[in-house]
């Protein structure tokens, strides 16, 4: 679901409030991304871009053979294979990324594959995603054909999402199914079949969607999930039992989509269960949701699944008094006056408003994460050593990062996921909806960790502070405060800086719905909102020193 972006900002009295900002034009943004990557953005060039990167079986086998030779015992063989892969440019990029992210990847292959990607200077994931979206935005003839042909090389989840979104725009022409998309329904590759079916469900009319219901019985669970999610968002109640059953069979990286739809439908009635990583916990979760649905099928409001969320204009600040280590969490209204505040906290370093009357708070010196009402009363507590970040997940569980570990716990305090870090170097972390985590390690590296705990790609982001916060964007980019460099920087999925703005000693940064960026500046004792050009459009000076600031 794409949440509606809404901004209503006012100038009241002597207070500065965020200036009205125009909604960013997605087509212009994608065209700019391609321009920066030196990729032509006219329609024939976009089609050519994907054709040149689509491999025949012979080409694929050749590249895989070269990648395998990068692990050869003979140094000269490894060097020749590496040089040849570099010379292949964009053709080899996807398979090189797959080699890097493979579960049993050879360290020598990973090192050389990373060198190939750095040397080839082929357009990165952002450019590929932008090109795919533009084919959809412009409804380019032949766009569905080239995207479906390229799909087996779409190694990144964000690229699969971009292609899926483009296929929705291309799937129906003059009320009829696009031939390439319809033909993909019969493909033996589940990814093609699933994205095609999902696109047709989303783009088709009621009669066409009825004909696609059969794909909720597809042999592949991800295909069933994609179709069921699309039908659920069109208020089809038959999809809910399918999503419930899928909780036991979907791969870990996909199960969040089924769970997310169920949680949005249930709202505050969401069962207190987690999907988990083992068969027993998954069955328990499925059974709890099945029981919930049997009791609520008649009254469940399917419209809740797609209800847009709007920004209220309230600013949450986590701040401390450096003199005594005590602190407070305060939320400002649109007039910059406190709506509520909780005092006498033991060095608070993170907080998240959960709903209209609850807030989650991590207290570093208090050795705990608590859920409180706005009067400060503790209604839930989890004791843990030196928490640095906390996050309530859609299913009601809580993600907590500490210097030496990350955990997910349910409302009873039972741990349902753990990741130990003996190096004691976790500075902050964010949990994604798909179960993956982005952790920032001491030394300023972003580290991707999948739902099973496997460490993936890493790249430098120059994050150098014990307490601070990053923001994860829907497109896979991250926004990072660089306190020593006086910057806020946005990095793409490959670790490339794609946007930056000046801010004095920022310790946290989040992207707002209007496209601006909110930064907390601890040493300067202020919160600033920066527009896309880096200009300050709002500023607030709290009475304490702020670690983090958020907007809801």
Number of C-alpha atoms within 10 A of each C-alpha: 11 9 11 12 14 14 18 14 15 15 13 11 8 7 15 16 20 23 19 14 15 9 12 11 8 13 14 11 12 21 20 16 21 22 13 13 16 12 19 16 20 12 18 13 13 22 22 13 19 23 16 12 19 23 18 10 8 8 13 16 12 14 21 15 12 21 24 15 19 25 18 16 9 10 12 11 15 20 15 14 22 20 16 15 27 22 14 14 17 20 22 29 26 20 18 23 19 17 20 21 17 12 11 8 12 14 11 13 21 21 12 22 25 16 13 23 22 11 14 17 13 20 18 19 19 24 22 24 23 24 30 29 25 23 26 24 15 14 19 16 14 15 24 29 19 22 28 24 18 18 19 15 21 23 17 16 12 19 23 21 17 22 28 26 20 25 31 23 21 27 28 20 13 6 11 13 17 18 13 19 25 18 13 22 20 13 13 9 13 19 21 25 25 25 27 29 30 30 26 28 27 24 21 20 13 12 8 16 21 13 10 18 19 11 21 23 14 16 10 17 24 24 23 25 29 26 30 30 27 21 24 22 20 18 17 16 17 13 21 24 16 19 29 21 20 22 29 24 16 21 14 18 15 20 23 20 19 22 24 18 23 24 20 19 21 21 15 11 11 17 17 14 20 22 21 22 15 10 12 12 17 21 17 17 22 23 17 17 26 17 11 15 18 10 11 13 13 9 8 13 13 21 14 16 21 18 15 14 12 14 16 14 20 18 20 24 27 26 29 25 15 11 6 9 15 18 23 22 27 22 23 19 15 21 18 19 13 14 15 15 15 18 15 14 21 19 22 32 30 28 26 23 21 16 9 8 11 18 21 21 26 31 26 23 16 18 19 19 29 22 22 20 19 19 12 18 12 14 10 14 17 18 13 18 17 19 29 26 29 28 24 20 17 17 22 20 21 22 23 26 27 24 22 17 19 24 18 23 19 19 14 11 14 12 15 19 18 16 15 13 14 10 11 13 18 24 26 28 28 21 24 17 17 16 19 19 20 23 22 29 26 19 15 17 19 23 18 19 19 17 20 14 15 12 16 14 16 17 16 15 23 21 28 20 21 16 18 30 30 26 21 20 15 11 15 16 20 24 25 28 34 25 22 14 15 16 22 29 22 25 20 18 18 15 18 16 15 14 14 17 18 18 25 21 21 32 31 29 31 26 21 21 17 20 16 21 23 26 32 34 27 22 14 14 17 21 28 23 25 25 21 16 11 17 14 19 16 16 19 16 15 15 11 17 23 31 27 29 29 26 20 15
